[in-house]
Amino acid sequence: MTILSRSTLKKIAYPTGVGMTLFQVYYTIGYGVLEGSLLAAIFLSFALVLIFLSHPAIKIDEGKEEPVPLIVLDLVLACCAVATSVYLFFNYEVLQERMAFIDEVPGEAMILAYILVGLVLEATRRMTGLPLFSVALVFFMFFLWGDHLPAVIRHNGATLENIAENMYLTGEGIYGVPIMLACNTLFAFMMFGAFLEGSNMSSIFMDLAFRLTRKSQGGPAKVAIFASALFGTISGSSAGNVYTTGVFTIPLMKKCGYLPHFAGAVEAVASTGGQIMPPVMGAAAFMMAEFCKVSYLDIAKAAFLPAVLYYLALWVMIHFEARRRGLGLISSDLVPSLKSILVRLYYLVPLVVLILVMLDGRSAAICANMATGSILLLSFIRKDTRFTLKRFIDTLYAAAFTSLMVVACCAASGIVVGVINYTGIGFKFINVLTTLADGHLFIMLILLMVTSFILGMGMPTTPAYIVVATLGAPALIKMGLPPVVAHMFCFYYAILSFITPPVCVAAYAGANIAKADPMRTGFTSMKLGIVAFIVPVMFVYEPSLLWQGGRLDALIATVTAIIGVIGLSGALQNWLLRACNPFERLLLLFGGLCLFYPGALTDLIGLGCMGFVVICHYARNKTEPHPVAGKDYTLPES
């Protein structure tokens, strides 16, 4: 093995990652004092260095050594990443005294600006693939040459100095809102998740899931729901969630009798929902709070009922599938004892701390840091959770390593946001949508929905949401919607790109584990997540679904929506109390949609349709009972 190899670079990456986490802890808990954009610059440099040291430019077949020129190139790129922040650190006061976009940009700053853009694009390609890289590159090319395009999208032009200033020397571009949020807030939550995993205290989630579903028919799929929802509150990554919990739950579902594509789809939908489930949602939720100028607690409160409806629909459809196919219960060998869970219930204390501190009105970063501190204290109670020095340092590195994708996405999103703000293309986009919608809110919602799916294909949630929200949310606000409602609409459809064919990353991850057809898994995921496609349109017309407005209205909306979810699920799964005939399925579908739509008349119609089906099924069950299987199953041998 040569001295210059990927393993050598990873040895350098390890202390770099530990240093990145320690740097963030030192400055975010208030000991260090750095200007915001300078802190973001150093934070991004750490992340870029880690990416170039640990993620090769091209995939190398196992057993083959990476060419030395590529290793040298990555070392050079890592040094360039360091140079971009070192220059700002030593020249920060001088650069701050300049008049932005008026005074001349220093030559070395211009060079470093374009180097930084190239580094961010390459880091994004390595971490997320081509979709987000392509979007960011197209926007940057539009920045360079958009003044030569047709009038409908043309901007007034920008000099090379203006572009360098926007991307590098101000907080409008790469060091703008997305990367500042990643630096100040998101990293703290990723560190919280890393310490929860590193201490093994996250094991309580899977054990609780098994215990809660032990007597429920088709239990393994329900384990996937509970485990993924609970774990999703700390991971914030749909595809990552699939691989974390799915390697256990998907084989279990297949052994129980679920078809492979259904098992993969269940895990994909359950894992995607982790990003909309309070108290800790995905990274995009924190971005939404920033855009709406409200507290994260307000966002979590608004997201709670739609998230509950999302998981309720998934649970009901899984239950109906189990009843329809006569699937069994969880084997008692797989269910942890109540005593073993009770003695470890304090593992949930960090989540309680997180919620209580959040309710006290503290910032999201402080909440996450205090919750992480509680993990460290509680870990000393048991030997299997206690941190040794090596385990502690490994967890510091894990926190930095798991943040790399989010940091790369936020930096690339900064390029997009910077271009939108400078060129005014966002206003033109709004005008085009407004013209096409011609004042009709429903048409505007459909246009934004399609836009979200297109922009979100293959992209992580955060940049997909940022692009859609920056372009589309102002159009909805212009039509009279409250900012939280407008942004929540964009947020939901950005997330749904993960389970919407043709590019549905979470569904493909589930299909890979289940060894199922990816496209069939994708369409099944879409069916299982149907509520998430309907709810955003409904809460636009009935903000009570977001708990906006009076308590009575919110209560009525909650009850009718829950009943509507059961109706829709029954229609899609062809089961309520027994198998449905075509007319009954149509009644369930129509009744479920009526119960979602606000209004006393539609609620009565929906209840009438569902009540009629229930009575018919109850009467038929008296004369034609359906046998239900109750076999146990165990894990397949590895």
ABEGO torsion letter per residue (X at the ends): XBABBAAAAAAAAAAAAAAAAAAAAAAAAGABBBBAAAAAAAAAAAAAAAAAAABBABBBBBGBBBBAAAAAAAAAAAAAAAAAAAAAAAAAAAAAABBBGABBBBAAAAAAAAAAAAAAAAAAAAAAEAAAAAAAAAAAAAAAAAAABBAAABBAEBBAAAAAAAAAABAABAABAAAAAAAAAAAAAAAAAAAAAAAGAAAAAAAAAAAAAAABBGAAAAAAAAAAAAAAAAAGBAAAAAAAAAAAAAAAAAAAGBBAAAAAAAAAAAAAAAAABOABBBAAAAAAAAAAGBBAAAAAAAAAAAAAAAAAAAAAAAAAAAAAAGBBBBBAAABBBAAAAAAAAAAAAAAAAAAAAAAAGBBAAAAAAAAAAAAAAAAAABAAABBBAAAAAAAAAAAAAAAAAAAAAAAAAAAAAAAAAAAGAAAAAAAAAAAAAGGBAAAAAAAAAAAAAAAABGBBAAAAAAAAAAAAAAAAAAAGBBAAAAAAAAAAAAAAAAABOABBAAAAAAAAAAGBBAAAAAAAAAAAAAAAAAAAAAAAABAAAAGBEBAAAAAAAAAAAAAAAAAAAAAAAGBBABBBBAAAAAAAAAAAAAAABBEAAAAAAAAAAAAAAAAAAAAAAAABBBBBBABBBBBBBX
